[in-house]
Structures are given as C-alpha cells and as structure tokens.
C-alpha cells in the first residue's frame, strides 16, 4: 500500500488581515458619505449667461428703429411709394415720363428753332442785300433769287440737322426707356427688401429672445435630470466600493501528501519512491 497523507485545500474569501482595517474604514466612510448625501447635491442655480447691457441697449435701439420705419412710417412709406410707382421714386418717375414723351414724340420745328431760323435768315438776307447793293443790283430778280436760295439753304440745312439730332435723341430715349424699365423692376426687389428690413430686425430680436428662453428651459431640464440621476450615481458608487472591497484579499491553504516513512528510513528518499513505487 502507499503511504502519506491525502491532499486537502482550504479557501476563504476574507480579505487579507493586514488590509482589513483600511477596508473597514473605507466602507464605513463611503456609507457615511452616502447617508449624508455628499456628492448628490444638484446645483440649482442658473448657468445661463443673460444679455449684457450693451446687447440689450443695441436690441432696444434696433427695435425702436424698426418700429419707427414700419407700417407706412418713415422709410417704409417711401419704399411703398416706390413699389406703387412701379419701382421709381418721384424724381425717377419724372425722368421716366420725359424719356417716354421723347421716345413717343413726332418731329416738328419747335418755336425756339423757328426763332433761330428767323434770326439767321435775317442775317443772311442782310448780307445778300448788302452785296447786291454794292454791285448795283439791289432789288433785282437776281438779288431776290440769290436771297431765296441762301435763306432756303440755311433753313433746309438747319432743319435737317435738327431732325437728325431729334432722331438720335428719340432712339436713345427708347433705349433708355427700356433700361429704365429694367431698373425699375430691379428697384422693386430692393424696395421690397427695404420695406421688410424692419420686420427682419424685429424677427432677429425675437430669435435672440427665443434662444435665451430656450437656454433657460434647457437649464431647468438639466437641474431636473441631475436631481433624478444623482441618487442613482451615489448608489452606484457605494455599490462599487462594497463590491470591490468584497473581492479584495483572501487566503488559501493547501496540504500535499507526505513521503513514505519506510522509504525515507531505508535511505531511498524520493528516488526510491520512484523506483519501487510499482511494488506497493
């Protein structure tokens, strides 16, 4: 038969004895902190930064300016007038009317041009008569023919030039009328934008106030959520300390089988046990 004792193992979960005083103190301290509510308090003050005095002053000025130029008051009335006139202010409308009249006009010798013709004709006549008198032909048929020819040439040349100039001005007026119409169309958009500018300013002020109100509301939700979650966080911390302390340390004892006393006495020791093990 074989000799020696059977193997036995003893295991305990108790922490190492040297660490037990510190662990006991840590668990007790955590329990005291938990019972006292340390770390579970919620900051209930606001973390929202309000408007600065400069911002509120600027907002007030923008709002006052907007209210002074809305609903037909101030610039809004002028912009509305531009819209009502097809995109032109009063000065532009006057220029448009003059251009339209020239573009749609028919040629005629103006009274001013007729005065110029009469004055020039008189000068030509005086010169022709003076030359005829010097030649002793004043009042003759040749004198009258030359007078009529020179005055006619002057009149025709002057009227032709004036007609050519009128045609150029009329063509330019038609071109300008088209461009002014396009400009008026563009002015409508600018006038509409200007008309709505005070409303846009008011909307921007409203958006800023809505943003501030939203931040205040989010801050209220933060306080509520923290108040709901902090107790659970504290409980989790306490549980983590208790769980960690419970798993720290531990002891284990193991017993190994002893040598056969007969083999030891015979001097074989472990070598003899290996050689003769099959005989027992």
C-alpha beads as a LAMMPS data file, in Angstrom:
LAMMPS data file: protein, C-alpha beads

280 atoms
279 bonds

1 atom types
1 bond types

-500.0 500.0 xlo xhi
-500.0 500.0 ylo yhi
-500.0 500.0 zlo zhi

Masses

1 110.0

Atoms # bond

1 1 1 0.000 0.000 0.000
2 1 1 1.067 3.577 -0.478
3 1 1 1.914 5.862 2.401
4 1 1 1.481 9.577 3.079
5 1 1 -1.480 11.926 3.790
6 1 1 -4.255 12.952 1.374
7 1 1 -4.219 16.438 -0.310
8 1 1 -6.610 18.980 1.202
9 1 1 -7.335 22.573 0.128
10 1 1 -8.957 25.263 2.272
11 1 1 -10.023 28.605 0.699
12 1 1 -11.604 31.626 2.333
13 1 1 -12.835 34.922 0.822
14 1 1 -11.901 37.074 3.739
15 1 1 -9.617 39.995 2.795
16 1 1 -6.037 39.900 3.851
17 1 1 -5.913 40.605 7.527
18 1 1 -3.451 43.447 7.080
19 1 1 -5.835 45.282 4.755
20 1 1 -8.995 44.704 6.744
21 1 1 -8.721 47.838 8.961
22 1 1 -8.302 50.109 5.912
23 1 1 -11.127 48.373 4.064
24 1 1 -13.410 48.656 7.048
25 1 1 -12.634 52.359 7.302
26 1 1 -13.216 52.890 3.559
27 1 1 -16.564 51.113 3.547
28 1 1 -17.649 52.957 6.660
29 1 1 -16.571 56.286 5.228
30 1 1 -18.431 55.587 1.974
31 1 1 -21.544 54.664 3.928
32 1 1 -21.325 57.866 5.952
33 1 1 -20.868 59.963 2.791
34 1 1 -23.796 58.228 1.126
35 1 1 -26.041 58.699 4.168
36 1 1 -25.039 62.366 4.347
37 1 1 -25.830 62.859 0.643
38 1 1 -22.358 64.179 -0.169
39 1 1 -21.952 64.310 -3.961
40 1 1 -25.667 64.003 -4.636
41 1 1 -26.471 67.680 -4.316
42 1 1 -27.659 69.351 -7.512
43 1 1 -26.637 72.884 -8.432
44 1 1 -29.990 74.573 -8.829
45 1 1 -28.647 77.973 -9.845
46 1 1 -28.805 79.087 -13.461
47 1 1 -25.812 78.527 -15.738
48 1 1 -27.306 80.674 -18.493
49 1 1 -25.468 83.913 -19.230
50 1 1 -28.053 86.700 -19.691
51 1 1 -27.792 89.515 -22.212
52 1 1 -25.184 92.146 -21.438
53 1 1 -26.255 95.768 -21.029
54 1 1 -24.670 96.631 -24.394
55 1 1 -26.605 93.852 -26.092
56 1 1 -29.931 94.871 -24.568
57 1 1 -29.231 98.503 -25.482
58 1 1 -28.484 97.546 -29.093
59 1 1 -31.560 95.335 -29.211
60 1 1 -33.678 98.211 -27.921
61 1 1 -32.255 100.622 -30.491
62 1 1 -32.852 98.163 -33.337
63 1 1 -36.392 97.567 -32.152
64 1 1 -37.091 101.308 -31.859
65 1 1 -35.699 101.935 -35.351
66 1 1 -37.760 99.096 -36.746
67 1 1 -40.961 100.370 -35.126
68 1 1 -40.253 103.878 -36.460
69 1 1 -39.977 102.594 -40.036
70 1 1 -42.813 100.103 -40.303
71 1 1 -46.482 100.161 -41.317
72 1 1 -46.080 103.153 -43.637
73 1 1 -43.963 105.183 -41.245
74 1 1 -40.500 106.507 -42.115
75 1 1 -38.660 104.647 -44.834
76 1 1 -41.400 102.065 -45.209
77 1 1 -43.685 104.752 -46.654
78 1 1 -41.064 105.749 -49.224
79 1 1 -40.409 102.153 -50.175
80 1 1 -44.131 101.552 -50.544
81 1 1 -44.334 104.602 -52.794
82 1 1 -41.584 103.178 -54.986
83 1 1 -43.475 99.906 -55.241
84 1 1 -46.713 101.712 -56.073
85 1 1 -44.918 103.660 -58.845
86 1 1 -43.541 100.549 -60.471
87 1 1 -40.106 100.768 -58.920
88 1 1 -39.380 104.523 -59.209
89 1 1 -39.247 107.364 -56.747
90 1 1 -40.716 110.729 -57.669
91 1 1 -37.517 112.086 -59.302
92 1 1 -37.015 108.885 -61.295
93 1 1 -40.658 108.895 -62.299
94 1 1 -40.291 112.421 -63.689
95 1 1 -37.245 111.396 -65.727
96 1 1 -39.132 108.346 -66.951
97 1 1 -42.066 110.473 -68.107
98 1 1 -39.775 112.857 -70.003
99 1 1 -37.969 109.971 -71.660
100 1 1 -41.256 108.325 -72.599
101 1 1 -42.577 111.553 -74.118
102 1 1 -39.457 111.953 -76.262
103 1 1 -39.486 108.314 -77.299
104 1 1 -43.119 108.612 -78.462
105 1 1 -42.854 112.101 -79.997
106 1 1 -43.161 113.213 -83.645
107 1 1 -40.832 115.699 -85.225
108 1 1 -41.817 119.327 -85.623
109 1 1 -39.973 122.601 -85.814
110 1 1 -40.072 123.968 -82.351
111 1 1 -40.813 127.631 -81.711
112 1 1 -37.291 128.014 -80.365
113 1 1 -35.794 126.625 -83.586
114 1 1 -38.037 128.883 -85.642
115 1 1 -36.699 131.910 -83.797
116 1 1 -33.165 130.778 -84.554
117 1 1 -34.052 130.298 -88.237
118 1 1 -35.633 133.727 -88.457
119 1 1 -32.609 135.368 -86.883
120 1 1 -30.179 133.517 -89.168
121 1 1 -32.310 134.214 -92.231
122 1 1 -32.312 137.907 -91.414
123 1 1 -28.550 137.898 -91.205
124 1 1 -28.226 136.037 -94.498
125 1 1 -30.691 138.419 -96.144
126 1 1 -28.823 141.426 -94.890
127 1 1 -25.574 140.053 -96.252
128 1 1 -27.069 139.191 -99.674
129 1 1 -28.756 142.583 -99.964
130 1 1 -25.590 144.301 -98.917
131 1 1 -23.618 142.529 -101.611
132 1 1 -26.332 143.245 -104.224
133 1 1 -26.432 146.908 -103.281
134 1 1 -22.703 147.180 -103.634
135 1 1 -22.994 145.700 -107.119
136 1 1 -25.916 147.970 -108.011
137 1 1 -28.341 145.042 -108.196
138 1 1 -30.345 145.539 -105.032
139 1 1 -33.997 144.650 -105.636
140 1 1 -33.272 142.969 -108.949
141 1 1 -34.502 139.478 -109.844
142 1 1 -31.044 138.093 -109.431
143 1 1 -30.902 139.641 -105.975
144 1 1 -34.206 138.054 -104.963
145 1 1 -33.251 134.687 -106.414
146 1 1 -29.959 134.632 -104.554
147 1 1 -31.690 135.769 -101.364
148 1 1 -34.265 132.988 -101.574
149 1 1 -31.619 130.419 -102.362
150 1 1 -29.373 131.353 -99.427
151 1 1 -32.233 131.555 -96.952
152 1 1 -33.624 128.234 -98.233
153 1 1 -30.269 126.524 -97.974
154 1 1 -29.880 127.803 -94.423
155 1 1 -33.361 126.656 -93.447
156 1 1 -33.045 123.230 -95.015
157 1 1 -29.631 122.621 -93.530
158 1 1 -30.730 123.738 -90.085
159 1 1 -33.950 121.699 -90.111
160 1 1 -32.159 118.608 -91.477
161 1 1 -29.580 118.784 -88.734
162 1 1 -32.258 119.334 -86.127
163 1 1 -34.266 116.381 -87.475
164 1 1 -31.200 114.143 -87.414
165 1 1 -30.492 115.191 -83.859
166 1 1 -34.115 114.524 -82.892
167 1 1 -33.978 111.046 -84.370
168 1 1 -30.819 110.301 -82.373
169 1 1 -32.412 111.593 -79.203
170 1 1 -35.596 109.599 -79.815
171 1 1 -33.661 106.399 -80.455
172 1 1 -31.630 106.990 -77.325
173 1 1 -34.833 107.706 -75.409
174 1 1 -36.332 104.382 -76.464
175 1 1 -33.177 102.578 -75.381
176 1 1 -33.116 104.469 -72.105
177 1 1 -36.795 103.758 -71.578
178 1 1 -36.119 100.040 -71.836
179 1 1 -33.189 100.279 -69.441
180 1 1 -35.195 102.380 -67.014
181 1 1 -37.949 99.795 -67.076
182 1 1 -35.432 97.113 -66.190
183 1 1 -34.009 99.321 -63.461
184 1 1 -37.493 99.875 -62.108
185 1 1 -38.019 96.129 -62.000
186 1 1 -34.786 95.760 -60.032
187 1 1 -35.812 98.617 -57.763
188 1 1 -38.981 96.744 -56.865
189 1 1 -36.938 93.947 -55.314
190 1 1 -34.724 96.389 -53.437
191 1 1 -37.750 98.356 -52.247
192 1 1 -39.472 95.179 -51.062
193 1 1 -36.332 94.143 -49.193
194 1 1 -36.069 97.575 -47.627
195 1 1 -39.757 97.509 -46.742
196 1 1 -39.286 94.223 -44.892
197 1 1 -35.995 95.192 -43.250
198 1 1 -37.685 96.470 -40.037
199 1 1 -39.650 93.236 -39.796
200 1 1 -36.445 91.252 -40.252
201 1 1 -34.826 93.250 -37.470
202 1 1 -37.767 92.506 -35.185
203 1 1 -37.552 88.817 -36.094
204 1 1 -33.846 88.801 -35.269
205 1 1 -34.549 90.352 -31.881
206 1 1 -37.308 87.787 -31.322
207 1 1 -34.959 84.950 -32.293
208 1 1 -32.384 86.177 -29.786
209 1 1 -35.009 86.232 -27.028
210 1 1 -36.260 82.807 -28.050
211 1 1 -32.695 81.495 -27.918
212 1 1 -32.258 82.871 -24.408
213 1 1 -35.598 81.377 -23.319
214 1 1 -34.562 78.009 -24.765
215 1 1 -31.287 78.084 -22.865
216 1 1 -33.157 78.842 -19.646
217 1 1 -35.541 75.968 -20.298
218 1 1 -32.647 73.593 -21.052
219 1 1 -31.073 74.698 -17.787
220 1 1 -34.265 73.779 -15.935
221 1 1 -34.211 70.368 -17.589
222 1 1 -30.553 69.958 -16.579
223 1 1 -31.441 70.585 -12.939
224 1 1 -34.354 68.155 -13.109
225 1 1 -32.290 65.408 -14.755
226 1 1 -29.416 65.815 -12.335
227 1 1 -31.822 65.634 -9.399
228 1 1 -33.192 62.384 -10.824
229 1 1 -29.802 60.812 -11.611
230 1 1 -27.595 61.868 -8.694
231 1 1 -29.082 59.430 -6.112
232 1 1 -28.548 56.564 -8.533
233 1 1 -24.991 57.683 -9.189
234 1 1 -24.284 57.760 -5.467
235 1 1 -25.810 54.330 -5.009
236 1 1 -23.615 53.050 -7.829
237 1 1 -20.522 54.484 -6.170
238 1 1 -21.395 52.872 -2.857
239 1 1 -22.070 49.583 -4.567
240 1 1 -18.747 49.793 -6.433
241 1 1 -16.831 50.317 -3.180
242 1 1 -18.651 47.494 -1.418
243 1 1 -18.215 45.139 -4.347
244 1 1 -14.551 45.976 -4.726
245 1 1 -13.900 45.527 -1.012
246 1 1 -15.657 42.187 -1.001
247 1 1 -13.402 40.820 -3.707
248 1 1 -10.130 42.030 -2.209
249 1 1 -7.690 39.672 -0.393
250 1 1 -8.484 36.043 0.544
251 1 1 -6.497 33.089 1.906
252 1 1 -5.914 29.580 0.615
253 1 1 -4.326 26.598 2.420
254 1 1 -3.124 23.508 0.577
255 1 1 -1.829 20.230 2.080
256 1 1 0.450 17.967 -0.031
257 1 1 0.873 14.184 0.656
258 1 1 3.989 13.326 2.709
259 1 1 6.816 10.791 1.862
260 1 1 6.605 7.079 2.833
261 1 1 8.392 6.834 6.198
262 1 1 9.647 3.389 5.391
263 1 1 11.341 4.547 2.198
264 1 1 12.822 7.530 3.943
265 1 1 14.180 5.356 6.704
266 1 1 15.695 2.954 4.149
267 1 1 17.501 5.863 2.557
268 1 1 15.773 5.770 -0.777
269 1 1 14.008 9.024 -0.377
270 1 1 12.225 10.258 -3.398
271 1 1 14.420 8.295 -5.775
272 1 1 13.487 5.089 -4.066
273 1 1 9.856 6.047 -4.275
274 1 1 10.232 6.381 -7.976
275 1 1 11.982 3.049 -8.396
276 1 1 9.875 0.956 -6.056
277 1 1 6.579 2.708 -6.453
278 1 1 5.291 -0.154 -8.554
279 1 1 5.836 -2.670 -5.773
280 1 1 3.406 -1.078 -3.347

Bonds

1 1 1 2
2 1 2 3
3 1 3 4
4 1 4 5
5 1 5 6
6 1 6 7
7 1 7 8
8 1 8 9
9 1 9 10
10 1 10 11
11 1 11 12
12 1 12 13
13 1 13 14
14 1 14 15
15 1 15 16
16 1 16 17
17 1 17 18
18 1 18 19
19 1 19 20
20 1 20 21
21 1 21 22
22 1 22 23
23 1 23 24
24 1 24 25
25 1 25 26
26 1 26 27
27 1 27 28
28 1 28 29
29 1 29 30
30 1 30 31
31 1 31 32
32 1 32 33
33 1 33 34
34 1 34 35
35 1 35 36
36 1 36 37
37 1 37 38
38 1 38 39
39 1 39 40
40 1 40 41
41 1 41 42
42 1 42 43
43 1 43 44
44 1 44 45
45 1 45 46
46 1 46 47
47 1 47 48
48 1 48 49
49 1 49 50
50 1 50 51
51 1 51 52
52 1 52 53
53 1 53 54
54 1 54 55
55 1 55 56
56 1 56 57
57 1 57 58
58 1 58 59
59 1 59 60
60 1 60 61
61 1 61 62
62 1 62 63
63 1 63 64
64 1 64 65
65 1 65 66
66 1 66 67
67 1 67 68
68 1 68 69
69 1 69 70
70 1 70 71
71 1 71 72
72 1 72 73
73 1 73 74
74 1 74 75
75 1 75 76
76 1 76 77
77 1 77 78
78 1 78 79
79 1 79 80
80 1 80 81
81 1 81 82
82 1 82 83
83 1 83 84
84 1 84 85
85 1 85 86
86 1 86 87
87 1 87 88
88 1 88 89
89 1 89 90
90 1 90 91
91 1 91 92
92 1 92 93
93 1 93 94
94 1 94 95
95 1 95 96
96 1 96 97
97 1 97 98
98 1 98 99
99 1 99 100
100 1 100 101
101 1 101 102
102 1 102 103
103 1 103 104
104 1 104 105
105 1 105 106
106 1 106 107
107 1 107 108
108 1 108 109
109 1 109 110
110 1 110 111
111 1 111 112
112 1 112 113
113 1 113 114
114 1 114 115
115 1 115 116
116 1 116 117
117 1 117 118
118 1 118 119
119 1 119 120
120 1 120 121
121 1 121 122
122 1 122 123
123 1 123 124
124 1 124 125
125 1 125 126
126 1 126 127
127 1 127 128
128 1 128 129
129 1 129 130
130 1 130 131
131 1 131 132
132 1 132 133
133 1 133 134
134 1 134 135
135 1 135 136
136 1 136 137
137 1 137 138
138 1 138 139
139 1 139 140
140 1 140 141
141 1 141 142
142 1 142 143
143 1 143 144
144 1 144 145
145 1 145 146
146 1 146 147
147 1 147 148
148 1 148 149
149 1 149 150
150 1 150 151
151 1 151 152
152 1 152 153
153 1 153 154
154 1 154 155
155 1 155 156
156 1 156 157
157 1 157 158
158 1 158 159
159 1 159 160
160 1 160 161
161 1 161 162
162 1 162 163
163 1 163 164
164 1 164 165
165 1 165 166
166 1 166 167
167 1 167 168
168 1 168 169
169 1 169 170
170 1 170 171
171 1 171 172
172 1 172 173
173 1 173 174
174 1 174 175
175 1 175 176
176 1 176 177
177 1 177 178
178 1 178 179
179 1 179 180
180 1 180 181
181 1 181 182
182 1 182 183
183 1 183 184
184 1 184 185
185 1 185 186
186 1 186 187
187 1 187 188
188 1 188 189
189 1 189 190
190 1 190 191
191 1 191 192
192 1 192 193
193 1 193 194
194 1 194 195
195 1 195 196
196 1 196 197
197 1 197 198
198 1 198 199
199 1 199 200
200 1 200 201
201 1 201 202
202 1 202 203
203 1 203 204
204 1 204 205
205 1 205 206
206 1 206 207
207 1 207 208
208 1 208 209
209 1 209 210
210 1 210 211
211 1 211 212
212 1 212 213
213 1 213 214
214 1 214 215
215 1 215 216
216 1 216 217
217 1 217 218
218 1 218 219
219 1 219 220
220 1 220 221
221 1 221 222
222 1 222 223
223 1 223 224
224 1 224 225
225 1 225 226
226 1 226 227
227 1 227 228
228 1 228 229
229 1 229 230
230 1 230 231
231 1 231 232
232 1 232 233
233 1 233 234
234 1 234 235
235 1 235 236
236 1 236 237
237 1 237 238
238 1 238 239
239 1 239 240
240 1 240 241
241 1 241 242
242 1 242 243
243 1 243 244
244 1 244 245
245 1 245 246
246 1 246 247
247 1 247 248
248 1 248 249
249 1 249 250
250 1 250 251
251 1 251 252
252 1 252 253
253 1 253 254
254 1 254 255
255 1 255 256
256 1 256 257
257 1 257 258
258 1 258 259
259 1 259 260
260 1 260 261
261 1 261 262
262 1 262 263
263 1 263 264
264 1 264 265
265 1 265 266
266 1 266 267
267 1 267 268
268 1 268 269
269 1 269 270
270 1 270 271
271 1 271 272
272 1 272 273
273 1 273 274
274 1 274 275
275 1 275 276
276 1 276 277
277 1 277 278
278 1 278 279
279 1 279 280
